[in-house]
Amino acid sequence: MNSIEKKTIMLLGVFISALLLANLLGTKITTIFGINVSVGIFAYPMTFVCTDIIAEVRGEKVTRQFVKVGLIALFLTIILVAIALYLPPSSRYPYNDEFTLVFQTSFRMIIASMISFAISQYHDIWAFSLIKEKTRGRFLWLRNNISTIFSQLIDTTIFMFLAFYKVAPKFTAGFIVSLIIPYWLFKIIFALADTPFVYLGVKWLRK
């Protein structure tokens, strides 16, 4: 196994970790600059950083393999969470109600994430490759940001509706749209901020 293959596996590990953490931690809400956001917002943008680095160096085919592995990981997570919820608690375990409350919410979120993840990531790969072709391999910052920003909008919109629509009376379509906008703006900030890391990652992977 050569150096670039080892580094690709390392990036895959980061990619899968960020994807699963974004889902498992995503039920907690925090407040940033007066806006309520999920703590998963810190982990999920890392998946786009990883795929953009891989797409730039290894190409579209390898990047699609990342997405397939991510979907398998999410599917296994759904199965294992379902089993954990189904199994009866031991008499020595007093926190089953809390466990069920947290992971039942996560269960719906993981299913929503699986669908939004697949659509947005494949769009990101397509857009990144198209812009790279049109610019003849120049302007990495341009394809990194444009592909990620629009893919994040797709991901946020699909995820919000699948995860939260009608989960409570106030979660109407209009209310969810009001949630999508600040989430997406935060993701735009993350996309712009991660550009130097994409350049560093590309340089590291090529070295």
BAMAR-232503 format. One record per residue: x, y, z of N, C-alpha, C, O in turn; residue in one letter. Coordinates in steps of 0.05 Angstrom, whole numbers, padded with zeros to 5 digits, always signed. Each point is the difference from the previous one (the first is absolute). Layout:
BEGIN
XYZXYZXYZXYZA ...
% end
This chain:
BEGIN
+00017-00024+00000-00017+00024+00000+00018+00025+00000+00017+00003+00018M -00021+00014-00038+00016+00024-00001-00010+00023+00018-00021-00003+00013N +00036+00024-00013-00006+00022+00019-00027+00013-00005-00015+00005+00019S +00007-00001-00044-00025+00014-00006-00024-00018+00008-00021+00011+00008I +00024-00037-00011-00021-00018+00009-00004+00000+00030-00022-00001+00010E +00044+00002+00005-00001+00001+00029-00014+00026+00009-00016+00000+00018K +00023+00022-00031-00011+00026+00007-00030+00001-00008-00016+00012+00014K +00009-00026-00036-00028-00001-00008-00017-00015+00022-00022+00008+00006T +00033-00029+00004-00013-00015+00022-00003+00017+00025-00021-00001+00013I +00041+00017-00007-00002+00018+00023-00022+00020-00004-00015+00006+00018M +00013+00005-00042-00022+00019-00006-00027-00013+00001-00020+00012+00009L +00019-00037-00017-00025-00015+00001-00009-00003+00029-00023+00002+00007L +00043-00008+00011-00006-00002+00028-00011+00026+00012-00020-00001+00015G +00032+00023-00023-00010+00026+00010-00028+00005-00012-00018+00010+00015V +00014-00016-00040-00026+00003-00013-00022-00015+00014-00021+00012+00006F +00025-00037+00000-00020-00017+00013-00005+00010+00028-00023+00001+00009I +00045+00006+00006-00003+00009+00027-00017+00026+00001-00018+00002+00017S +00024+00017-00035-00015+00025+00000-00029-00005-00007-00018+00013+00011A +00013-00031-00030-00027-00006-00009-00017-00012+00023-00023+00009+00005L +00034-00028+00009-00015-00013+00022-00003+00018+00024-00021+00001+00013L +00042+00015-00007-00002+00018+00023-00021+00022-00006-00014+00008+00019L +00013+00001-00043-00020+00021-00007-00028-00010+00005-00018+00016+00008A +00013-00042-00012-00026-00011+00005-00006-00007+00029-00021+00006+00010N +00041-00018+00003-00004-00009+00028+00000+00024+00019-00014-00002+00021L +00029+00023-00027+00000+00023+00017-00020+00021-00007-00005+00020+00014L -00008-00024-00037-00017+00021-00011-00025+00006+00015-00013+00020-00006G +00005-00036+00025-00025+00005+00015+00003+00023+00020-00019+00011+00009T +00044-00005-00002+00004+00022+00019+00001+00027-00015+00013+00003-00020K -00028+00016+00031-00001+00027-00012+00016+00019+00018-00003+00000+00024I +00019+00017-00037+00014+00021+00014-00007+00027-00013-00014+00001-00020T +00024+00020+00032-00006+00027-00010+00026+00014-00008+00018+00003+00017T -00016+00005-00042+00024+00014-00010-00009+00027-00012-00016+00000-00019I +00026+00022+00031-00008+00027-00009-00030+00003+00000-00012+00013-00018F -00001-00025+00038-00029+00003+00003-00017-00018-00018-00024+00002+00000G +00037-00020-00015-00014-00019-00018+00002-00028+00011+00022-00009+00007I -00044-00005-00005+00000-00028+00009+00009-00018-00023-00012-00001-00021N +00033-00014+00027+00010-00019-00021+00008-00026+00014+00006-00001+00024V -00006-00020-00039+00009-00026+00010+00030-00001+00002+00014+00012-00016S -00004-00026+00037+00029-00002+00003+00012-00017-00022+00024+00001-00004V -00041-00016-00011+00010-00015-00022+00010+00017-00023+00013-00010-00018G -00019+00036+00019+00008+00018-00022+00031+00003+00000+00011+00008-00021I +00002-00015+00043+00029+00002+00000+00013-00024-00014+00023+00002-00010F -00036-00024+00010+00011-00025-00011-00006-00004-00030+00018-00008-00015A -00042+00014+00007-00009-00007-00027+00016+00014-00022+00006-00013-00020Y +00001+00039+00023+00016+00013-00022+00027-00014-00005+00011+00002-00022P -00001-00017+00041+00025-00014-00004-00002-00022-00021+00019-00006-00013M -00044-00004+00009-00003-00021-00021+00004+00012-00028+00011-00013-00017T -00019+00039+00013+00004+00013-00026+00029+00007-00004+00010-00001-00022F +00004+00008+00044+00029+00005-00003+00014-00025-00010+00016+00001-00018V -00023-00024+00030+00013-00025-00007-00006-00007-00029+00019-00008-00015C -00044+00010+00007-00007-00008-00028+00012+00019-00020+00007-00008-00022T -00005+00034+00029+00012+00019-00019+00030-00006-00003+00011+00003-00022D +00003-00010+00043+00028-00007-00001+00004-00024-00018+00017-00001-00017I -00033-00019+00022+00002-00025-00015-00007+00004-00029+00013-00010-00018I -00034+00026+00012-00009+00005-00027+00022+00015-00016+00004-00005-00023A +00010+00023+00037+00021+00015-00014+00024-00017-00007+00012+00004-00021E -00005-00023+00039+00025-00015-00004-00006-00028-00012+00014-00008-00019V -00034-00006+00029-00005-00027-00009-00021-00003-00022-00002-00020-00013R -00015+00041+00010-00020-00001-00021-00028-00008+00010-00004-00007+00023G -00014+00009-00042-00029-00004+00006-00006-00029+00009-00016-00004+00018E +00030-00015-00030-00006-00028+00006+00005-00007+00029-00016-00012+00013K +00040+00020-00003+00007-00006+00028-00018+00015+00019-00007-00010+00021V -00001+00034-00028-00017+00016+00017-00028-00013+00003-00011+00000+00021T +00001-00011-00043-00025-00014+00001+00002-00024+00019-00020-00008+00013R +00043-00005-00012+00004-00022+00019-00002+00009+00029-00011-00014+00017Q +00021+00038-00012-00003+00012+00027-00030+00002+00007-00008-00008+00022F -00008+00018-00040-00028+00004+00005-00014-00027+00005-00017-00003+00017V +00024-00017-00033-00011-00027+00003+00006-00012+00028-00017-00011+00013K +00042+00014-00005+00008-00009+00027-00015+00015+00021-00008-00012+00020V +00004+00038-00024-00015+00016+00020-00029-00009+00002-00011-00002+00022G -00001-00005-00045-00027-00011+00001-00002-00026+00014-00019-00006+00015L +00039-00011-00019+00001-00026+00014+00002+00005+00030-00014-00014+00016I +00031+00032-00008+00004+00007+00028-00026+00010+00013-00007-00008+00022A -00007+00025-00036-00026+00010+00010-00021-00022+00002-00015-00001+00019L +00015-00016-00039-00019-00023+00000+00005-00018+00024-00019-00009+00013F +00044+00002-00008+00007-00016+00023-00007+00013+00026-00009-00013+00019L +00013+00040-00018-00008+00015+00024-00030-00002+00005-00008-00004+00023T -00008+00006-00044-00029-00002+00002-00007-00028+00012-00017-00002+00018I +00029-00019-00029-00006-00027+00009+00007-00003+00029-00015-00011+00016I +00039+00020-00008+00010-00004+00027-00016+00017+00020-00005-00009+00023L -00003+00033-00031-00017+00017+00018-00027-00013+00004-00011+00000+00022V +00000-00011-00044-00026-00014+00002+00001-00024+00019-00018-00004+00016A +00040-00011-00018+00003-00023+00018+00003+00009+00029-00012-00012+00018I +00028+00033-00014+00004+00011+00027-00026+00010+00012-00005-00004+00024A -00012+00016-00040-00026+00009+00010-00019-00023+00006-00016+00002+00018L +00018-00023-00034-00018-00023+00003+00006-00017+00025-00018-00010+00013Y +00043+00007-00008+00008-00018+00022-00009+00011+00027+00003+00024+00005L -00014-00041+00012-00009+00010+00027+00023+00007+00017+00021-00013-00001P -00024+00033+00018+00022+00008+00018+00004-00019+00023-00019-00013+00009P +00043+00011+00001+00006-00015+00024-00012+00015+00024-00003+00024+00000S -00003-00039+00021-00011+00012+00024+00021+00018+00013-00006+00017+00016S +00032-00021-00023+00021+00016+00011+00005+00026-00016+00016+00017+00007R -00032-00013-00029+00004+00023-00017-00024+00019+00003-00022-00006-00010Y +00024+00028+00025-00023+00017+00007-00005+00022-00020-00019+00016+00004P +00034-00015-00026-00002+00023-00018-00013-00007-00027+00005+00014-00020Y -00021-00035+00019-00011-00009-00026-00019+00021-00012+00000+00004-00024N -00015+00010+00040-00018+00020-00011+00015+00023-00013-00007+00009-00022D +00029+00000+00035+00016+00021-00011+00015-00010-00026+00001+00015-00019E +00008-00040+00020+00014-00012-00023-00019-00001-00024+00007+00007-00022F -00032-00016+00028-00020-00003-00022-00007+00028-00011-00003+00003-00024T +00000+00016+00042-00007+00027-00009+00021+00012-00019-00007+00011-00021L +00032-00015+00028+00022+00011-00016+00002-00014-00026+00002+00012-00021V -00001-00039+00022+00006-00015-00024-00024-00004-00018+00003-00006-00024F -00028+00008+00034-00023+00000-00019+00001+00025-00017-00007-00001-00024Q +00014+00024+00036+00003+00024-00016+00023-00003-00020-00002+00008-00023T +00025-00019+00033+00022-00005-00018-00007-00018-00023+00011+00003-00022S -00028-00023+00027-00008-00020-00020-00012+00014-00024+00008-00006-00023F -00027+00024+00028-00013+00014-00022+00020+00018-00014+00000+00003-00024R +00017+00010+00040+00020+00018-00011+00020-00015-00018+00009+00010-00020M -00001-00034+00028+00019-00016-00015-00012-00008-00027+00013+00001-00021I -00039-00009+00021-00013-00007-00025-00001+00025-00018+00006-00002-00024I -00014+00025+00035-00001+00024-00015+00028+00008-00011+00003+00008-00023A +00017-00012+00040+00027+00006-00008+00010-00018-00022+00015+00009-00018S -00023-00034+00019+00009-00019-00020-00010+00008-00028+00015-00001-00019M -00039+00011+00018-00012+00008-00026+00013+00026-00009+00008+00003-00023I -00008+00017+00041+00011+00026-00007+00030-00001-00006+00010+00014-00018S +00004-00031+00033+00029-00004-00005+00006-00011-00028+00017+00011-00014F -00032-00031+00006+00005-00012-00026-00005+00020-00023+00016+00003-00018A -00039+00011+00020-00007+00019-00021+00020+00023-00001+00010+00007-00022I -00004+00005+00045+00018+00023+00000+00029-00007-00007+00013+00016-00013S -00004-00039+00022+00028-00007-00005+00004-00007-00030+00020+00008-00012Q -00039-00022+00000+00003-00005-00028-00002+00026-00017+00013+00002-00020Y -00030+00016+00029-00001+00026-00013+00027+00015+00003+00009+00012-00019H +00002-00014+00043+00026+00013+00005+00022-00011-00018+00016+00016-00012D -00015-00042+00009+00020-00013-00017-00004+00009-00029+00019+00007-00014I -00044-00007+00005-00006+00008-00028+00007+00029-00005+00013+00006-00020W -00021+00012+00038+00006+00028-00003+00030+00006+00001+00010+00015-00016A +00004-00028+00035+00029+00004+00003+00014-00008-00026+00017+00014-00010F -00024-00038+00000+00013-00010-00024-00007+00017-00025+00018+00005-00017S -00042+00005+00015-00009+00016-00022+00016+00027+00000+00010+00008-00021L -00009+00005+00044+00015+00025+00002+00029-00004-00006+00013+00017-00012I -00002-00039+00022+00029-00006-00005+00005-00003-00030+00020+00010-00010K -00039-00023-00003+00003-00004-00029-00002+00027-00015+00016+00006-00018E -00036+00010+00026-00004+00026-00014+00023+00020+00005+00006+00016-00017K +00006-00018+00040+00022+00018+00007+00028-00012-00007+00021+00012+00006T -00022-00036-00018+00025-00014-00007+00019-00004+00023+00024+00004-00002R -00036-00011+00025+00016-00007+00023+00010+00024+00017+00014-00004+00019G -00022+00028-00027+00008+00024+00015-00021+00007+00021-00022-00011-00001R +00029+00029+00019-00019+00012+00019-00013-00022+00018-00025-00003+00000F +00041-00011+00015-00010-00020+00019-00019+00013+00019-00021-00012+00007L +00027+00037+00002-00017+00013+00020-00028+00004-00011-00020+00000+00015W +00017+00005-00042-00025+00005-00012-00018-00025+00000-00023+00001+00009L +00034-00023-00018-00016-00025-00001-00005-00011+00028-00022-00011+00005R +00041+00015+00013-00004-00009+00028-00024+00015+00012-00017-00013+00013N +00016+00039-00016-00021+00015+00013-00027-00002-00014-00021-00003+00013N +00021+00006-00040-00026-00001-00014-00013-00027+00003-00024-00002+00006I +00039-00020-00010-00012-00027+00003-00010-00005+00028-00021-00011+00004S +00037+00019+00016-00008-00005+00028-00024+00017+00008-00018-00010+00013T +00018+00036-00020-00021+00018+00009-00027-00009-00011-00020-00001+00015I +00018-00006-00041-00026-00009-00011-00007-00028+00009-00024-00007+00004F +00044-00010+00000-00006-00027+00010-00010+00001+00029-00017-00016+00008S +00028+00035+00008-00009+00003+00027-00029+00010+00001-00015-00007+00019Q +00007+00024-00038-00027+00009-00001-00019-00024-00005-00021-00003+00012L +00029-00014-00031-00016-00024-00006-00002-00018+00024-00021-00009+00007I +00044+00004+00006+00001-00017+00023-00017+00011+00023-00016-00015+00012D +00019+00041-00006-00015+00012+00022-00030-00001-00005-00015-00006+00018T +00007+00012-00042-00029+00001-00007-00012-00028+00003-00021-00003+00013T +00033-00017-00025-00011-00027+00000+00000-00011+00029-00019-00011+00009I +00042+00016+00005+00002-00011+00027-00021+00012+00019-00013-00014+00015F +00010+00041-00016-00018+00013+00018-00029-00009-00003-00014-00005+00019M +00006+00002-00044-00028-00009-00005-00004-00029+00008-00020-00007+00012F +00039-00011-00018-00003-00028+00007+00003-00005+00030-00014-00017+00011L +00031+00032+00002+00005-00004+00028-00020+00013+00018-00006-00011+00022A -00005+00034-00029-00015+00016+00019-00028+00008-00009-00016+00009+00017F +00009-00014-00042-00027+00009-00009-00022-00016+00016+00000-00024+00000Y -00017+00040+00013-00023-00011+00015+00009-00016+00025-00016-00014+00012K +00042+00016-00004+00008-00014+00024-00014+00012+00025-00003-00013+00020V -00005+00038-00023-00016+00014+00021-00017+00020-00015+00005+00007-00023A -00027+00002+00035-00019+00018-00014+00013+00025-00012-00008+00009-00021P +00029+00002+00034+00012+00024-00011+00018-00004-00024+00008+00019-00014K -00001-00045+00009+00018-00006-00022-00015-00001-00027-00001-00021-00012F -00009+00044+00004-00013+00002-00026+00021+00005-00021+00023+00003+00006T -00032-00003-00031+00019+00005-00022+00013+00028+00003+00024+00002-00005A -00040+00018+00012+00012+00027+00003+00020+00001+00023+00020+00014-00003G -00026-00028+00025+00019+00000+00022+00026-00013-00007+00021+00009+00008F -00023-00031-00023+00024-00015-00008+00017+00017-00019+00024+00000+00002I -00037+00015-00020+00015+00018-00018+00015+00021+00017+00023+00007-00006V -00036+00003+00027+00013+00019+00018+00024-00012+00014+00018+00015+00009S -00018-00041-00005+00023-00014+00011+00022-00005-00020+00024+00002+00006L -00032-00008-00031+00019-00006-00021+00019+00024-00006+00024-00004-00003I -00035+00028+00002+00016+00023-00008+00024+00005+00018+00022+00002-00010I -00026+00000+00037+00024+00004+00017+00019-00023+00000+00024+00004+00001P -00034-00029-00002+00017-00023-00002+00018+00002-00025+00024-00005+00001Y -00037+00012-00023+00015+00001-00025+00021+00022+00001+00022-00003-00011W -00029+00026+00023+00019+00022+00002+00024-00008+00017+00023+00007-00007L -00028-00022+00028+00023-00010+00016+00017-00019-00017+00025+00001+00002F -00038-00017-00018+00016-00019-00017+00015+00015-00021+00022-00009-00008K -00032+00031-00002+00015+00017-00020+00025+00010+00014+00022+00000-00012I -00025+00009+00037+00024+00010+00014+00020-00022+00004+00024+00005-00004I -00033-00029+00011+00018-00022+00003+00014-00007-00027+00023-00006-00001F -00039+00007-00021+00011-00006-00026+00022+00019-00008+00021-00008-00010A -00025+00034+00016+00021+00020-00006+00024-00004+00018+00023+00004-00009L -00028-00011+00034+00022-00002+00019+00016-00025-00005+00024-00001+00007A -00036-00020-00019+00016-00025-00003+00017+00000-00026+00015-00019-00004D -00017+00040-00012+00016+00001-00025+00029-00004+00005+00013-00016-00015T +00000+00029+00034+00029-00005+00005+00006-00029+00007+00021-00010-00007P -00040-00003+00021+00004-00027+00008-00002-00019-00024+00014-00021-00001F -00031+00028-00019-00001-00015-00024+00026+00002-00015+00011-00020-00011V +00001+00044+00009+00025+00003-00013+00022-00015+00014+00017-00013-00013Y -00016+00014+00039+00019-00015+00016-00003-00030-00004+00019-00015-00002L -00044+00006+00002-00006-00028-00003+00008-00011-00027+00011-00022-00003G -00016+00038-00018+00009-00007-00027+00030-00002-00002+00011-00019-00012V +00003+00038+00023+00029+00000+00000+00011-00024+00016+00018-00013-00009K -00031+00007+00032+00009-00023+00016-00005-00026-00014+00017-00018+00001W -00040+00015-00015-00006-00025-00014+00018-00004-00024+00007-00023-00006L +00000+00045-00008+00017-00003-00023+00029-00004+00006+00016-00011-00016R -00008+00019+00040+00029+00000+00007+00011-00028+00000+00024-00004+00005K 
% end
